[in-house]
Every structure is written in C-alpha cells, then in structure tokens.
Amino acid sequence: MSSSSDIILHHFDPSPFSEKIRVVFGFKKIAWKSCLISRIMPRPDLMPLTGGYRRTPVMQIGADIFCDTQIIIRELETRFPDPTLFPGGNAGMPWALGMWTDRPFFQSTVNLVFGSLGDKVPQDFIEDRSKLRGAKFDVAAMTAAIPQMRDQFRANVDWIEAQLAGGRPFLLGEFSLADVNAYMNVWYTRQNLPEIEDILQHLPRTSAWEKRIQAFGHGTRSEISTAEALQIGTRATPQAKLSADPNDPNGRKPGDVVSVHSDDAWQTDIRGEIVSLSAQHIAIRRRDDRAGEMVIHFPRVGFTVT
Ligand SMILES: N[C@@H](CCC(=O)N[C@@H](CS)C(=O)NCC(=O)O)C(=O)O
C-alpha cells in the first residue's frame, strides 16, 4: 500500500507544467518528495526510469512512472479524491480546457517570456530546446513577435477575467482542474517578467484569483536526489494491475508490444508491453538495464500508440 510520501516529482522549480502539479499537491494537502532535475539534458538518472521520455515533470511511485501532467493529475485524483478537482460533476470540460491552456495559450506565454528575455536565454538552453523541437528555438523571432504575443496573452487572460465576473472565485465556481491549468500561464509570466504587471494590473479579478490559488501552497515537500529516486525505482516492483479495455477501437490488449509517442515535434518513442489501457490512459511494461522492470503510464490525448 502506498502513502502520499511515496510520491516523487521529478521537476525543476521554474517549470510551469511542474507548477500545475505542485498546486495540486497544495490543494489536496499531499506530502511528496521533490527530485530536482536539470533544466536541460542529459538526465542520466531519470532516463532509465522513463525509457527516454524527456518532458518535465514526471511522477514516480516506486517502479511506476507517470509521464505528462494529464496522467499525473488523473493518478493523484484517483489516490486522493478528496477534495476533488472536478466539482459539481465537471468531469470532462476541465480536461478539454487543458488543450487551450497547455497549447495555444501556453505557446503565446512561452514566446512572450523567451522573446522578452532575449539575450539572457543561455545558449545551451537554446541548443537543448532546438533538439527537442526538431526546429530552431528562435529567440530573435520571438523577440520580434513580442507585440503580437502581448496581444495574445492579454486576450487569453481576459477570458479568465470575464469568467470570474459576478464574484465567482474560481473559473467553474469551485476550484477545479481548469484553474490549475489556466493559472500555470499567469504564474509563468509573473516568475519571469515583472513588467507583465502592466497588463495584469487592468485585470483585478485575475490578480485576486492568483492569490487564492497561491494560498493553497505546495503541500509538504521534502527533497531527494536523482540517485536516490533511481534506487527506489530499481528496488521497487511495479504496482500497475493488468486491465483490458473491452471497447478498445483498435483491438489492443494487454501483452501487445507497442510504441508510445508524444504528438509534439519530439519523436522519441517508448516501447513496451501493454499492461492496462482505457480511453484516457495506457501503461506499458519495459525492462531497463539499470532500473529493471518499470511500468510507464501515459495519457491518450496528445499521444499516439503504434
Ligand atoms: N504535455 C506535457 C508538457 C510538459 C512540458 O512541455 N514541459 C516542459 C517544461 S515546463 C518541457 O518538457 N521542457 C523540456 C524539458 O524539460 O526537457 C505535460 O503536460 O506534462
């Protein structure tokens, strides 16, 4: 039986997607272990655990590894259902809103942040992210697009402002996953661009909403090293249970060997044998020379299985 202190988050403090998970830890009052990873590759103690998945964050519970914030949040909601991130039966729309907050909204946020940082973005970071994207991480182009990105950022945040009208404290009334996802973008600009206040000062409901979310904190955090996390993964046995999806539209079943890819430019595929699957998740088993047997869990939206 696992407890909340078995939860390890591989992350780095300035990572906006990691902030989503830290906020969920705060809201659900979870105790967790923070494993700080470098902002750029290589990550030699993490790759044996993930099989090569290189986005941040990654959650580890023993020898089960959860890649992508969607599947991390789904697992946390299952293990710690109270308080829920899906109040009032809102079990679908908050996920769908993630496709706005994490993609077009986040793209304008990232371009605004890096375009504004300009020459301060380190060369090794540019090289690393160019490799990840399979295309130049073009800070000069982002700098040239700052006026457009300001407009895009403001228009997106203005939707938050509009939704908070009439004294609504959170986007759906009660706090939900929709707030977690939208908040990431505002948090990220605040961390990097003090001048974002020029835009946000005209959006007072959003600023008050940010403070309400900050007040949840990050749960109870303690630190472990990447070497310790790898050792935990190596010693543990995966807990994922065999489970078929009778309605799988492609007839996939436990035991099938598949490759899982994320649908972004980054093309690493992670190969293994299906352990369990459903409309919203797939877990595959693989063996690693260093980590031994691991089960890696992915969401379905944003990932392809071949
Ligand atoms: N869809 C992913 C996106 C995560 C993401 O893009 N994270 C950024 C950092 S905040 C990243 O992976 N950057 C490259 C890296 O850390 O190697 C998720 O929801 O977890």
The ligand as an SDF file (V2000), in Angstrom:
LIG
                    3D

 20 19  0  0  0  0  0  0  0  0999 V2000
    2.3150   17.8390  -22.2380 N   0  0  0  0  0  0  0  0  0  0  0  0
    3.3660   17.9300  -21.2500 C   0  0  0  0  0  0  0  0  0  0  0  0
    4.1450   19.2040  -21.4610 C   0  0  0  0  0  0  0  0  0  0  0  0
    5.2650   19.3870  -20.4860 C   0  0  0  0  0  0  0  0  0  0  0  0
    6.3000   20.4040  -20.9600 C   0  0  0  0  0  0  0  0  0  0  0  0
    6.2690   20.8930  -22.0880 O   0  0  0  0  0  0  0  0  0  0  0  0
    7.2480   20.6870  -20.0760 N   0  0  0  0  0  0  0  0  0  0  0  0
    8.3860   21.4950  -20.4270 C   0  0  0  0  0  0  0  0  0  0  0  0
    8.9840   22.0930  -19.1590 C   0  0  0  0  0  0  0  0  0  0  0  0
    7.8290   23.0550  -18.2380 S   0  0  0  0  0  0  0  0  0  0  0  0
    9.4510   20.6060  -21.0210 C   0  0  0  0  0  0  0  0  0  0  0  0
    9.2690   19.4120  -21.0720 O   0  0  0  0  0  0  0  0  0  0  0  0
   10.5580   21.1310  -21.4390 N   0  0  0  0  0  0  0  0  0  0  0  0
   11.6180   20.3170  -21.9250 C   0  0  0  0  0  0  0  0  0  0  0  0
   12.3400   19.5690  -20.8490 C   0  0  0  0  0  0  0  0  0  0  0  0
   12.1390   19.8500  -19.6400 O   0  0  0  0  0  0  0  0  0  0  0  0
   13.1420   18.7150  -21.1870 O   0  0  0  0  0  0  0  0  0  0  0  0
    2.7390   17.8600  -19.8600 C   0  0  0  0  0  0  0  0  0  0  0  0
    1.5560   18.2150  -19.6840 O   0  0  0  0  0  0  0  0  0  0  0  0
    3.4060   17.3810  -18.9350 O   0  0  0  0  0  0  0  0  0  0  0  0
  1  2  1  0
  2  3  1  0
  2 18  1  0
  3  4  1  0
  4  5  1  0
  5  6  2  0
  5  7  1  0
  7  8  1  0
  8  9  1  0
  8 11  1  0
  9 10  1  0
 11 12  2  0
 11 13  1  0
 13 14  1  0
 14 15  1  0
 15 16  2  0
 15 17  1  0
 18 19  2  0
 18 20  1  0
M  END
$$$$
